Amino acid sequence: MSPPDADRRTHWQRVYETKSAQAVSWYRPHLEVSLELLAAAGLSAGSRVIDIGGGASTLVDDLLERGVREITVLDISEQALAIARQRLGARARLVHWLCGDVLEVALPPGGFDLWHDRAVLHFLTDPSDARRYAQRVEASLAPGAHAVIAGFAPDGPERCSGLPVVRRGAQDIAALFAPALALVQSRTERHRTPAGTEQSFAYALLRKR
């Protein structure tokens, strides 16, 4: 079972209050695979992009550097969002920041061209939560829009940040979103954590039919 919303919020607030954003296991200076897949999906200055669980991630920095001006960053932790806003300084005004649970927060129907999630879905261990997530993606994407979904691969860790995860390959991710979204491209990544250990990630680039 996935922890309730309040428990998830408390957990992630505590993580970002007690650890440096550069010390958490999922930190990368740049999300190279995500950026490559977003580019393959047609990322442009006019793309409406939402980064799920973006928090303190540097993806928003790299999107701004590429001239993207319709960026939404959603995270359950206000502390994580505050870290990113502080890092961006004046550029933070160019971003729409949303604090809330992806399963509950209000999102515009068909309001996004690109949905990015590097490691939120795999924390939704309750199958009903995973189905709700997939429905949210479908409802929030415009026709023909894309989603980049990533999480621990089948040979990845069983837990992250003290929480259990669901490990999936790209085909498993795609199956969760079928038939509304179809798999376009898959990638794998051996992520090296700041502590020096390796974690196996699987990525799926999906297109809304």
Order of alpha helices (4+ residues) and beta strands (2+ residues): alpha-alpha-beta-alpha-beta-alpha-beta-beta-alpha-beta-beta-beta-alpha-beta-beta
